Amino acid sequence: MNTLKFTKMHGLGNDFMVVDGINQRFDPAAAPIAAWASRHTGIGFDQLLLIEAPQTAVGDFRYRIFNADGSEVEQCGNGARCFVRFVTDKQLTYKREIVVETAGGIILPRLADNGLVDVDMGKPLFAPEYIPFKPISQEDARAQTHTVLVGTEPIPVSCVNMGNPHAVIVVDDVAAAPVARLGEAIESHPQFPQRVNVGFMQVLSPQHIKLRVFERGTGETQACGTGACAAAVAGIRLGLLDAEAPVQVDLPGGSLHIRWAGSDADHVLMTGPAQTVFEGEVSY
Ligand SMILES: N[C@H](CCC[C@H](N)C(=O)O)C(=O)O
């Protein structure tokens, strides 16, 4: 029988089971992650975040992410902010800006003076092979907005990789958007060989959007940090948002601020909160 200490945290309601894998033994392959994720029969969370020692000379930590369905994925934006809060509060580091290795690349989260957390989320990628995404034609492969065929319904999506894959759909009203129907159909659509996170974006002004995200491996969440980055980037590329100032992204759980200067070489910067809820222990 194993016993595991964890900390329950959230970023705007996107909630996490955070595990210190440095000071306790934990093998995710041997853990019932999907069962723990259940909100009725388990601990209840959107993702499990595992903190490990770095594997390179430049990293301060390695950070692994597991969705509620148990799938290991490349990146988690809200999780990155909770990660910084966790390693600081647990005194695993005294640095304010941390170099974090993830499967989706290096990210640089930093505790800000106002209690929020800034994260340099790296550069967005757009080419179909980097999403990955299978276009329906050569012409579609060259287009900025791609087409996903849901049955016979052509859905225009903007594809952005933020370390993890995102498909962003522009809608007139997020409240009326078919998030469950289209989210479920596109998340596991054959045109996305590694599945995809599906964002529904309503543009309120050149610096302000509303967003709902049907997350890969989890379903609709209260907030999605990489989804907010992907939506702001997609909106700027479509000319709907202004690259000169931060974009306020209103999600069901609250707001994030995203900055991206608009060229492929520019990094995406995200700012938002991170909260600790309770400490727990589970035997398995
Ligand atoms: N569901 C995502 C991982 C969590 C991302 C999200 N919680 C965030 O804050 O970025 C995926 O499969 O790529």
The ligand as an SDF file (V2000), in Angstrom:
LIG
                    3D

 13 12  0  0  0  0  0  0  0  0999 V2000
   -6.1430   19.6220  -21.4540 N   0  0  0  0  0  0  0  0  0  0  0  0
   -4.8320   20.1540  -21.8770 C   0  0  0  0  0  0  0  0  0  0  0  0
   -3.8610   20.1880  -20.6680 C   0  0  0  0  0  0  0  0  0  0  0  0
   -4.2880   21.2020  -19.6110 C   0  0  0  0  0  0  0  0  0  0  0  0
   -4.3280   22.6100  -20.1640 C   0  0  0  0  0  0  0  0  0  0  0  0
   -5.0960   23.6430  -19.3420 C   0  0  0  0  0  0  0  0  0  0  0  0
   -5.6660   23.2080  -18.0980 N   0  0  0  0  0  0  0  0  0  0  0  0
   -4.2980   24.9360  -19.1840 C   0  0  0  0  0  0  0  0  0  0  0  0
   -4.4830   25.6580  -18.1810 O   0  0  0  0  0  0  0  0  0  0  0  0
   -3.5090   25.2350  -20.1180 O   0  0  0  0  0  0  0  0  0  0  0  0
   -4.2570   19.2510  -22.9850 C   0  0  0  0  0  0  0  0  0  0  0  0
   -4.6480   18.0730  -23.0710 O   0  0  0  0  0  0  0  0  0  0  0  0
   -3.4090   19.7530  -23.7340 O   0  0  0  0  0  0  0  0  0  0  0  0
  1  2  1  0
  2  3  1  0
  2 11  1  0
  3  4  1  0
  4  5  1  0
  5  6  1  0
  6  7  1  0
  6  8  1  0
  8  9  2  0
  8 10  1  0
 11 12  2  0
 11 13  1  0
M  END
$$$$
